[in-house]
Amino acid sequence: MENRLHKNNLPVKDPKVMAHLFGIGLDCDDGHKRLTQADKFSIMGGSEQTHDKMTETLCKTFEDLKNKGKSLQDASMDEISDLIRKNSPS
């Protein structure tokens, strides 16, 4: 199979432009289907409590990035990981 990057007629999408965080909760047992979507993150599934915690964590993470004058594309993986850990409710 040929590498897609070597075919000139196929669009190449820059991973930095496509930056997106995706959270998935696996502890739902009440039958509800929860989905939260924003410009740069999506959260799917989880119990109400888990889904709310993930949403809060990512909202605060993006707020911190904005306060630093950065976007998701500009931040390193380590910086994003640190912010997610910092913003995760206990």
Secondary structure, DSSP 4 states (H G I P E B T S, - for coil): ---GGG-TTS----TTTT--EEEEE----S----EEE-SSEEEEE--HHHHHHHHHHHHHHHHHHHHTT--TTTS-HHHHHHHHHHHS--
